[in-house]
Amino acid sequence: MSEPGRMWLGYRPGGGRAWLDAAGCKVLILGSRARDIAALSALSAKESGFRPVVFDLGGSLARRLSGCFDAFDYHAFLYDAFRMEAPEHWHSQLAAAAYATSLDLSFDQEAVANAALQALASEGGMASPASVYDAIGGVDGFRAAYTDGLKGRVASLKLFDAVDDQPVARLLEGDAIVDFHSSPYPQAAELAACLLLAKLIASAHARGTPPPALLLVDGSRLFKWHARPMNSGRLLTELLEWGMVFFSSDQRQAIDARVLDACGVHICSSDAWHASSEGDGVLSGACVVQDMRSGQRTVFVPRRVVSKTSGYATSRPARSVPPRLTRMILDAVESYPLATRDSIVHYLAPEFLQADVDSELGSLISQECVVTELKDPGSGPRVFAYSLSEKGRQALSELNG
């Protein structure tokens, strides 16, 4: 077992245990065994009381250690990740950085995204791709080439429907794995992870609570190497202000050079160590801890990690319905003369939970803001559809300000 504040990694070839004093440090895990060492680091960090939160882009750790942590599918947090955390304008800039990081946006495109998200924050909007796409159209002061290019990039992001309303603040309690392997395509996982990181940082900032340790498995998928800076890198800058962060990657050449420079401790499997210019020979299967803080190197054989699996953690119900949802339901009923329950739920599904839309629509009906009427579609038999009552029009007018 690890000790408080010290992580037990394995055994030294000459005898004795190998420890890592990683409190408050940035750690980079490299080599072909990066995922195995990441699993060992997550378990050791938990034993040491660091309460790690693991972002598992490929799902390898979730398949092995879901029984040791509370495991969540990323969809459970997606809806809350779209919400702007107070102060909203602070979070909106991080959300823009999340889009810039995951989509490899240029400085100008990031500025457009930032302006769009600032506008959404002022309106109480969400940071979902559908909302951002609409908000880009209202941004002024930029060349059409930048706004049109960004709209095309954001429009390509599909299948971002949330399935639950788990609060991201739950992750601040630590001892959790978020599994992104069920994403429909790689970029969906990367954008979801970046948006979730932005919300997690914003939540910790708003609450002023000490953050748990954070471990990014396959971190090179989020923070990629570029020959020159593409954008502000604000998400990485804020992440490096976090207390204790682990990055793992089996592709040293693919990870951002700023991550390589910022991490004071590197843990390399034998192949990554031998590939480095300063690597002395070590046994195959052994790993090396290179501590740049003290200049020390420690060779160790990783201890065995026993797999323990279970299902995903139990979901929690939605906490509150945002006023914007109420306004959008009333506006949809007012705008579409043949609006039905199914059409409204389907229309708002990319941005809101279907259960929330259905529940709020039922509430508006019970309050007699929305009424059902028999309408003539112009051809064929008449159908029952929704209309706004005078009370509903007054409520919509108040919500529109």
Summary of the structure (lengths in Angstrom):
residues: 401
radius of gyration: 24.3
end to end distance: 59.4
largest distance: 86.8
contacts: 1332
relative contact order: 0.16
helix: 45%
strand: 17%
